[in-house]
């Protein structure tokens, strides 16, 4: 048996039931055929098809141009992506 496989077996033997189930799921995902990995729903598939069709007739819009329409820069976008979301407030009084 290859050393990597022996090492993998040793590591698997140390996992608890939940961890082992997660590893098994990961391995199943890794070895499943490519066509089995499609996780898009019908709405997402339709949206992708519409975007593909749009791009056949229109140039892509640069990210910076979209951000500028909202008064943002790429630096603003990066900063927003690294900050935690604000706490939700209930909207109720008391």
C-alpha positions, 0 to 999 in steps of 0.5 A: 500500500502506498505511504499516502494511503496508509497515512490517510487510513491512520488519519481517518481512524482518528476522526469522530463520526461527524468528521468522518461523514464530512470527509466521506462527503468531500471524497464523494464530491471529488471522485464523482463525475463532472456532470454530477456536480451541477448544483444550479437550480433551474432559475440559476441555469436560466439566469446564466443562459440569459447572461450568456445570450446578452454577452453575445450582443453586448460588451461586458461592463467593467466592474469599476464602471458598475461601482462608479454608478453607485459612487464607489471605487474598487478600494471601497468595494475591497473595504466593504468585503473585509468588514463584518455585516452590521447587526440587524435591528428589530425595527420594533419600538421596545 
